[in-house]
Amino acid sequence: MPQMQVPTAVTRTLTLAAATAALTLPTLVAHAEDAVQWRVEDGGNGHWYAARQYTPEEDPEGNDRWYLAKDICESLGGHLTTLTSSSESDFVWSTVVPTIPSQSGPGAGPMLGGWKIDGTWGWVTGETWSYTLWCGSEPTGDGPLLQIWTFGNPCWNDFPGNASRSYLIEWSADCNGDGIVDYGQILDGSFRDDDGNGVPDCCDEGSPCVSQGQSDIDLVDPKIALGGSFGIAITVDGRVITWGSDHVADVPEIIDPVAVAAGFGGHALALQADGTMVAWGANSYGQTNVPGGLDGVVAIEALSRGTLALRADGSVTGWGDDYWCGAGTTSLDFPSGVEISEINGGNAHWLYRRASDGHVIGRGCNFNGQWNVPGFAQPPVQFDASESWSCVLSPKGTLHAFGFSGFGRLDTPGGNDFTAMACGSYFGVGLRSSGVISHWGSNSQGQASTPTGAPGEFIHLVAAGDFAGAVRPDGTITLWGANGVGQAEFPAGERIRMGDVDCNGDGIADWREIIVDPTLDLDDDGTLDCCQCPGDFDGDGLVDAKDLGLMVSVWGTDGGEVPAADLDGDGDVRAGDLGLLLSLWGACDEPDCP
């Protein structure tokens, strides 16, 4: 989540020195995660709200507090809260106001965005002043500004502007007109806000706002997988969620997930950033019994009744049902002496990409030629193993399917404009550059009812069983097809993590490089050491006031929640670290990685 900066209004109003003014920043940063949304699905307006309280350093005397609060709110992309209905008032009173520390005395309640101009009350946003909630005989003429009186009931009183020590901020702007409040899209990483002003950078720059799903993503690789009757995904905030079949509903503890996989038979897998994996769900064949001590895993795949793990050395291991395929091979038959870079699991066969030339080859059952990738389609851009058949996207943008031909599964649509594809049990879908999603094969469960999209609206497809999904750049998804157990109902309000960080730009996710070679991250913070910028504590590519504020927030400690603030490594954040931070001020250098 972007950090917040000290607005110019603060430094203009306060009479403290500039260095002391920076002390106000940690307070704003510390409260950033306290914002709550009045969700549309709950009958709300989609706006975000938070309570703020002045620190002693920023608490001016006189009549400036309300105006200072107004400036702070606006500098953060919001405004002092406006309560325009009883339902909004009830939400703020029950959800936001209780987060303010207890106060006493006249004017103790938080300030609102109401003011009296030329004898008429109005809202700072210009919204219609129609709903009111005055206390008793209020307004009494004590002042031209508005606050909530918190003693017993949520009513309002007027005041001169210097009594209250807290205020309520509301974020309601939608600068790109997509129907979603900007602040929420900044929080979930859909849009960047590098200057911390609460406005997406794309709006500041006047450029189109194309969400990347999460601001730190360099490699697009949506973290979602579909199984026979369920789905699994990593959310933008790093949680693993499932939906559909209750086989996988009880998600175990997963730390720093980086990949997920789903089996046709009802088991789920998650890969953790430390190269270990977690498995749960159906286990009739031991498919969730992860071998003890297994580490160094860089990719995971699920067969119908088995599990595969690609290790850092390019080898593959597996467990579960070792299904006999005839001709001296089984579903868990692994090649030797071959370095593998990518795997994809089907029912009782699986495909792998050879690191040496990118060609894709099969393993396991091959009764119907389901792993015989056509030579003219090599090396494929994408490949997908399914139920006794497979499909690939060729370098020329054409689709090809091979294996069992029932239900028209091999009748791929023509054209060389495909950018993505996915295969279910008896059908396939392909995404064209025009945004059209073409279907082939079975339509027994409405698999042909593909969504309509404009160019760029969808960037990724997933399919399994009798249902499929199309993923948007912002991490939302449209699912269709079979829905007997809710497998086509993605959890409301969630977004999919859309990819990985690749700080050195070599096309390989940083977490994978660290698993392969742990010496690339000697400080064990999950970031390649060669990419790190000392002093850039918030990772926005700049050493600036936001980083200064973070340093001040842990002043006199060993670094606490900001361990990198101990720049000189002496175990104490003091003047020496401040001097180093100032010497590093400005934009970070480009990564210097071998």
Secondary structure, DSSP 8 states (H G I E B T S, - for coil): -------HHHHHH--S-HHHHGGGHHHHHHHGGG-EE--GGGTS-S-EEEEEE--GGG--SSS-HHHHHHHHHHHTT-EE----SHHHHHHIIIIIGGGS----STT-S-EEEEEEETTEEEETT--------B-TT---SS-SEEEEE-SSS-EEEEE-SSS-SEEEEEE---TT-SSS-HHHHHHTTSS--TT-SSS-HHHHHT------SSTT--EE---EEE-SSEEEEEBTTS-EEEEESGGG-S----SSEEEEEE-TTSEEEEEETTS-EEEEE--TTSTT---TT---EEEEEE-SSEEEEEETTS-EEEEE---EEETTEETT---SS--EEEEEE-SSEEEEEETTT--EEEEE--TT-TT---GGG-S-SEEEE-SSEEEEE-TTS-EEEEE--GGGTT-----S-EEEEEE-SSEEEEEETTS-EEEEE--TTSTT------TTT--EEEEETTEEEEE-TTS-EEEEE--TTSTT---TT--B--EE--TT-SSS-HHHHHHH-GGGGTT-SSS-GGG--TT-TT-SSEESHHHHHHHHHTTTSS-TT-GGG-TT-SSS-SHHHHHHHHHT-EE-------
